[in-house]
Amino acid sequence: MFDIVPLPAFNDNYIWLIKDAGTRRAVVVDPGDAAPVLAWLERHPEWRLTDILITHHHHDHTGGVTALKQRTGARVTAPADEGIADVDLALADADRLDVLDATFEVIRVPGHTAGHIAYYLAGERPLLFSGDTLFSAGCGRLFEGTPTQMLESLRRLASLPDATEIYCGHEYTQSNLRFALAVEPGNTQVQDALEETRRLREAKRPTLPTTLGRERGINPFLRTAESDVRQHLQEQRGVPADASEDTFFAALRAWKDTF
């Protein structure tokens, strides 16, 4: 069983450190800054960093790669088509990645960036490192992809088991839930999640991980087929009642961009 530690970086990033207590090996996901990782390793000199997993090319997810690789010799894995430097193993959709005596599946999820990938570990405790594709109560901005691409990417992730623990790249939960409540004012799951999130943030605790089962009830970007979501998009954004799901999704993302 892995222990997964959030290492805060910048204003709201999380670098995820995955620990294997049996072997004292560790892996980090999306180290935008080397300093938090190096500080952790200095406090725990008995641990060895073996791998660096990257989901997409944005600097706040890759900025620490070179320094970490130079200091630790860790192997760097990343999307094959995003032009990331210092990569040892380039990954494509459906590839398998062996780290910490476990096998992760690579899932290509374009939308936020053109070549974004997620890392999924199946089993009794399914884990998903989703980068900036799927957030708690939200999804990433469409910097390089289309609404249709992002909708399909989220559908792929939504096909995973409800128990899947989701480790995303940012602490956006509170603002995302405020938007979710505007989309579905009567959704009691969103109301409860917002209150829980408020308490966690006041205590300076992470709101993550979330689970896919929880997200099905609170994340408007996974709920674009729901009648209440569609009704509010018709009222607030003028979406025709008979529009395609892609159109509803595009309107939802555009609303969030200016919320």
Secondary structure, DSSP 4 states (H G I P E B T S, - for coil): --EEEEEEETTTEEEEEEEETTTTEEEEE--S-HHHHHHHHHH-TT-EEEEEE-S---HHHHTTHHHHHHHH--EEEEETTS--TT-SEEE-TT-EEEETTEEEEEEE--SSSTT-EEEEE-SSS-EEEEETTEETTEE---SSS-HHHHHHHHHHHHTS-TT-EEEESB--HHHHHHHHHHH-TT-HHHHHHHHHHHHHHHTT-----EEHHHHHHH-GGG-TTSHHHHHHHHHHH---TT--HHHHHHHHHHHHHT-
